Amino acid sequence: MRNLVARVSLTVVSLAIFISTTSAHPDVHEVGLLFHFAPGVHKIQNGEIADLSHSATARVEGKTSIATVGPTEAFVMNGKTDWLTIAGSVEDAKKLLPTKEFTVAAWVNLNAQTEWGGICGLIRDNGDSEQGWMLGYNQSKFTFALASKGSDDGNGRLTVLAGKTDVELGRWCHVVATYDGVTMRLYVNGKSDGESTAQSGDILYPTKGTYTIGCFIDDNEQYPLDGAVYEVKAYSRVLSADDIASISTKNANLIKAASITKLQFLVKPYLQFGTQTSMTVMCETSRKTKMTVDFAERQPLAKKNATPESQLISELVLTDLKPQTSYFYRVTCEDDAGGSVVSDLSSFQTAPKSDSPWAFTVVGDTQRNPEITRKCAEYAYALRPNFMLHCGDVVDNGHAKNQWLKDLFEPMSVLTSRVPMFPVIGNHEGNSHWYYDYFSLPKPEYFYTFEYGNSQFFMIDSNKPLAPDSEQYKLLEKALASSKATWKITCHHHPCFTSDDNDYGDHIGGKGGEPSWGDKNAQQLVPLYEKYGVDIAFNGHVHNYERTWPIYRMTINQKKGVRYITSGGGGGHLETAAPQRAWFSVHHKSVYHICYATVHDRTIQFKAIDLEGRMFDMFEMTKPEDR
């Protein structure tokens, strides 16, 4: 299901909606004016704000406020609870909605891109039931979504017209969509950006819905805008291409002013995929830059490496390093105009030799809880691990770029600038390109394996099919069969075994049927784990901690069994166990936490630690020589 409004970071929108209806203003320049919402003359009073034409009143939701944002005052919204409701029902919205011809125009300044972001409209997008309209954007392109009676397939069908112009973050854009009953058109900065004749006739509206500014709401979704809205108008006429171009030209100074973006790190330098002889350094800047990494075992930093081309997200692999050795490093990024930004001095350590002791931490489901994620990172770094394993759902909405910046990388920078993170993809990433952009992983990326010390890790995408005839199952079996590592450890997002209440274990009349005690797709890997002697299988998805007994052929077997460990306490809303105990469970706790494992030779010591620093579970396992 598409989310036609999603979260964006601080965003300024100057919005005008031109709507087919009766005139509400005698001024020839305001023919057909229905309403005009803008901060300035009218202030928020008693949770409402009147429009400037005295024709309508909007309800102010949450803590929406008026503040100066850039060159103008604007309605500021937090992306969680804030928006403006023009009408709470389709019936109440009728006099404010077009029946056929209309124009939607917006001045937009985005600091983040997301999937199917919305600016304003009334829309329904539930499965194949699609009605209404929405002006918005999808990742890097602006969009105009519309359902008409001429394209009705029984319960409505949307056409989503995507433009050709890339959305430029931090830059004002004039975005306009028009529909004349025959053709949908999209304009960006006064120029035609795309058109479609897939819709025709009157607009098809849902029987219920909410007409909003700054939020998409339908039967089962609610996605507030994170940013600010400047101006909203409604008219009863369609703007011509010349009118649209004229508006852009008259406001060229606004476009020019917003194009001046300070060069800065959007994501400070962080580490990826460390080996015995290499380390990958990545960062993101607000403008395209060439990245230089100065590094050495001791200061001054005598070694240097640089990227060949300017990029927004830069990646550089430092090679020919010594195993089990600490290095200092500093990153400098320079743009084509000669501007530069320099990171703090930091350090990293290459992977240890196979006979050396080492340690790693585990976290899962950080999602969108930056303060908890920050604590997880700080506690993890305090233990000085060699790397962190992440069990997926690294953010709450993988298509919302600002969540990567503010909810993942910023709170975890104390850790990720010093040790690499090895992730698996969760369901909340939505297979977004940002996951693959921000993590440097071996192909095919959704599945990969890496060796560390005397162990081998197998990283699996449990969102994809895992049946024995699936591509990933075959890749995993081949990797397991060829592994010579002392310890074999897997990681995927969904659990093979869990006593979670609401997803898999509610067997007291809540959902009916037998409890599955785990994800049925992931459970197809269990025979493979047992065949090739996997020692520990980590997962997230369930927002708690749980450790099983060593399981082999659905019995407890201390010698051959696989230990399944759920670590989903990195920030997502905590979940509880089913009302009755599962036979396979050793320990369960609903708490934010990290896991910490130390490895040497044929012994692993494992601890689970809450964010008060208390160890609430631990075990030690020593592998027999014959296994």
Secondary structure, DSSP 8 states (H G I E B T S, - for coil): ---SS---SS-EEEEEEEESS-----SGGGTT--EEE-BTTB--BTTEEE-TTSS-EEEEETT-EEEEETTEEEEEEESSS-EEEEESSHHHHGGGS-SS-EEEEEEEE-S---TTEEEEEEEEEETTEEEEEEEEEETTEEEEEEEBGGG--SS--EEEEEEEEE--TTSEEEEEEEE-SS-EEEEETTEEEEEE-S--SSB---SS--EEESEEE-SS-EEE-EEEEEEEEEESS---HHHHHHHHHHTHHHHHHHT-----EEEEEEEE---SS-EEEEEEEEEEEEEEEEEESSSS--EEEE-SS-EEEEEEEE-S--TT-EEEEEEEEE-TTS-EEE---EEEE----TTS-EEEEEE---TT-HHHHHHHHHHHHHT--SEEEE-S--SS-TT-HHHIIIIIIHHHHHHHTTS-EEE---GGGTT-HHHHHH----TTSSSEEEEETTEEEEE--TTS--STTSHHHHHHHHHHHH---SEEEEE-SS-SS--BIIIII-TTTTS-S---SS-TTGGGGHHHHHHTT--EEEE-SSSSEEEE--EETTEE-TTT-BEEEEE--SSS----B-SS--TTEEEEE-S-EEEEEEEETTEEEEEEEETTS-EEEEEEEE--TT-
